[in-house]
Amino acid sequence: MAVGEVMRMEIPSGGDMSVTSPELHVLAVDDSIVDRKVIERLLRISACKVTTVESGARALQYLGLDGDKGASGLKDLKVNLIVTDYSMPGLTGYDLLKKIKESSVFREIPVVIMSSENILPRIEQCLREGAEDFLLKPVKLADVKRIKELIMRNEAEDCKTLSHSNKRKLAEYIDDAPSPSPSPSSSTHDDSSAKDFPSSKQMKSADEKFSSLL
Amino acid sequence: MDALVAQLQMQYRNYTVSLYQQGFLDDQFTELKKLQDDASPDFVAEVLSLFFEDCVKLIGNMARALDQTGTVDFSQVGASVHQLKGSSSSVGAKRVKGLCVTFKEYCEANNYEGCVRCLQQVDIEYKALQTKLQDMFNLEKQIIQAGGKVPQVDIN
């Protein structure tokens, strides 16, 4: 930049400088190419970023959970939601769910299971393992809209909880510390605090979860 | 021009309604149409194209599995039927899906003749749907070429 040159900012033509909520990035897992195409479109039309993979193994690879030290740089897009088919060859949707919930890094990511079969014990098993919701195929636009609202509501709650937690911890720190208190390092407060709070999702009654299926 | 467009639109409406009435399509097909817009004007055709490719592949698998002289692995046949049932359900291919339900029962019962019959029927059925949809897409093209818009068809 030459001396005296003014740096110009790109202002959107609408003139609206407000920050819009970031898009959800969804990882969709399904072995059926037809279903992948449909779920991708359903999610895109609902203003989500979508990555589709054809198997549980590929999903783990994408997340960097497959134990392969060479984790792909493609996952620089944070995943906000995982939607997976239940019946897949190799790793089933249930296996994938378990692996994600066992991971300290990824267990907070909501997982939604899809299945063409309305088998109650299967649904219960998935919800017990921590699935956010269960969608009966064929998936419709209304289903995706509902899931998206649910996830965004949970994320908003988590943010509120997080900021309350930060204020409380800061107050405690100030009370405990001898004068003069140095400013606390903010790095430790970010992700770790979220894990201290029980996920409100798990506490929903079974009735609430099943009502949509009836 | 307008008279032609109107006539084509009416033809299109009647044809589409008949596909639903004759059970070729169900409301999942209507759901797919909701996902088509100016940004994705060929979405339905693209999905159906993938579906028909899937049909060829899966029916091939079923035929091969049933062709084993000696012991037929019915679970292998059933696995392909399950997949076809899934994708036909996802696109609203009602008759194909219905056949898959019956087919699956024959697989579970290890009923060879039943399976062979279903295989033949499902092959005929997906091809029939393919032809019907081709005619429907052609009508859409004609409407657009005549300067009109493809009408939203209300099934109910």
Interface residues (C-beta under 8 A of the other chain):
Chain A: D31 S32 I33 V34 D35 K37 V38 R41 L42 I45 S87 S116 K137 P138 V139 K140 L141
Chain B: Q28 E31 L32 K34 L35 D37 S40 F43 E46 V47 L50 F51 D54 H82 Q83 K85 G86 S87 S89 S90 V91 G92
